Amino acid sequence: MSYRISDVTVGRIIHETCVLIWETLHNVHMPFPSEDEVDHIESEFWKKWKFPNCVGCIDGKHIRIKCPKQSGSMFYNYKHFFSIVLQAVVSADYKFVCIDIGAYGKQSDSGIFGFSKLSEQLERGALKAKCEKVLPDSDISVPYVLVGDDGYPLKPYSMRSYPLRNLTQEQETFNKCLSHARQVVECAFGIISNKWRILMKAIEVTPERAENIVKCICLLHNIILDKEGMSEISGNSTESGNCHNRFVRGANRSGTRATDVREKFKAYFANNP
């Protein structure tokens, strides 16, 4: 009634607008980082969050949707609602570096990551994943890495915390440093949820249209940061209800190389408090 047009027409206009915003602007405000941009992201993480060689924080967020027709339980997540998953890598200034949206709510973080295009790109060396750099004020050389929660696998290019049982002092220090840096992605999720309130309830469209809405929201978030800076971002920067997916036992077993990289980071943080 507000627009004097039917709800079907409004819905079609919104959907077409979201698609056009993404197609027109994502290469400008969310391009996949070049090597120079990766270096800038890494330097900002060190400057703002004191985690060296970090090129992004990765996490997943459940986007609540209306139960799709004839979908069975694939969209039904462990939090007991229907959802698709937004997996995102976020930079030190809360911008989305890259996103993957549309995975079934039933899937775990590690499962989504393992089958994502990002995982394939990292294995081929994207985000300088196969490059090493000496940590500041040390002679320790480690690869560029993403940081994530326990739902993600430990890889040479992906760090997660040590299990919480029987931690040594050095392991606790590493966990605190990683947790401090990793809050960036949770803050980014909190910002978009508070600014675009549609994310606070079930999106009553098909999963495909929900994907386009969420992609558009993430892009608009980046556009606001590019144009206005942090002063225009919603004040609440913590997410209500972090989405830490359960993960399949054994899916995150780590290789020797990944364990060695984490041990080097642990030794660095222990000697550089």
C-alpha positions, 0 to 999 in steps of 0.5 A: 500500500505504501508504494501503490503497487503489488507485493509481487512487483515490489519483490521483483524490483528488489530482486532485480536491483540486488542483482544489478548492484552486485553485477555492476559494483562487486569488481570495484568494491569487492575485487579478489585481492591482488598481491599488492592488496594482500600486502596491504591487508597483512600490514593492517592486521599487524598494525591494528590487531598485532597478528603478523602474516595474516591476510584475513579472518574467516568464519560462517554466519547462518542466514535464517530463511523460510523453509524451502518447499520439498527441501527435507532437512538440508537447510535445517541447521544445528541451531534448529532453524532453516538457513543458508550459510554466508562464509566470508573472509574479512580484512582488518578494517571490517571489509569483506575480502571475499564471500561464499553464500548459499551452502546448506545450513546443515553443512559444517564450516569445514565442509563448506570451506573444503568444497568452496572455490576459495579453498581451491584458490588457496591450494593454488597459492591465492592470497599468497598462501604459498609465500613465506615472510619473516615475522617482525623482529625475528628470524622466523619465516612462516606463510601468509595465513587466514585465521579462523575458529575451531570449525575450520581445518588447520592448514599451512595457510589457515590457523586455528586455536589449540584445543582447550584441554591442558594448555601450556602458557605458550599455547594460551598466549597463541590462542589469545592473540588469534582470538583477538584478531579473529573478532574482526569477522564476528564484528563485521557480521554484527555490523551488517546484522544491525544495519540491515535488519532483514538479517535479524529474521527469516528472509521469506524468499527462495534460497536463490533470491536470499543469496542475492540479497545477502551478496548485495548487503555485503557489497553495500557494507564495503561501499559504505566503508569505501565512501564514508569510513567507519564513522558511518557504520552501525555502533554495535560491532559484536554479533548476537549469537556467533555462528560456530558450526559443529564439525565432523569428527576427523574432518579437521585433522592437521598435517605436519606442515600445518602443525609446524607453522602453528608452532612457529607462531606460538614461539613467536608470540611467546617471545614477543608478548 
